[in-house]
Amino acid sequence: MINQYYLTKKLLTSNIAKEELIQDTDLDSIFADEVPELPKIEIFKQKVESIIHLMSTLWVEDLQSLSGADVSNLFSQRDYIISKLSEISYAETLIINGHTFKEVLEGLLGTTLEHVEDYERAEAQLTGKRIVVVMAENKEARLPCKTEIEDNIITLEKCQDIVNKVKEHGFGPTKLHFFLSVYTETKGNECGDFAEECLLNRDVYYYVEGNTLMVWEHGKPVLQNVNGIINTDQGALADCFL
């Protein structure tokens, strides 16, 4: 699966992004006196044409066995980048204010290479094993703990195991709450001064009485598992729980 920043990363890590907005006079050096110097905005437009070509050739030529969703994703990314790089008046403002070509690209795209890398680190949490927080609760108190999960899936067996382990420590839970949401973690934003990008918005609840597991995504119930009987009818679940 290709993530939404695939072409953006290709662009921001490419050699062309590292270039300055200066005229290439290698081929015209013999006639230097006859070649007028191009304004930086014209050089910018030339580089954008090169970027459009690269997005359709070099940056995708090694991709194999693409699904229909991946192909559609790449087209959407390409069209988005082309549309943002077409905002010439904003590009000119950034250039006039002394920004490098890479900074102009980041300004137009509304993201930085650092954010793309933050996104990829968060994306790695969507599959494989990771440690998550679980809140064991009853009417009197709540007990925070941690557990290891795989591929962000919670099973009834997992819930029962946690309940038994918590009971061994003298706490009898009636409910478990698994916090599975995944967000980017931008350096310097530890206090949450601005919103992070959400890659997974999921909470899982387990009710000891009834041996019932509920999965909520984006604030809506999407799956119910009662003693192994699974219901994924989101309309019916919404009617019951919203």
Buried (B, 14 or more C-beta within 10 A) or exposed (E): EBBBBBBBBBBBEBEBBEBEBEBEEEEEEEEEEEEEEBEBBEBBBEBBEEBBEBBEEEBBEEEEEBEEEBEEBBEEBBEBBEEBBEEEEEBBEBBEEEBBBBBBBBBBBEBBBEBBBBBEEBBEBBEEEBEBEBBBBBEEEEBEBEBEBEEBEBEBEBBBEBBEEBEEEEBEBBBBBBEBBBBBEBEEEEEEEEEBBEBBBBBBBBBBEEBBBBBBBEEEBBBBBBEEEEBEEEEEBEEEEE
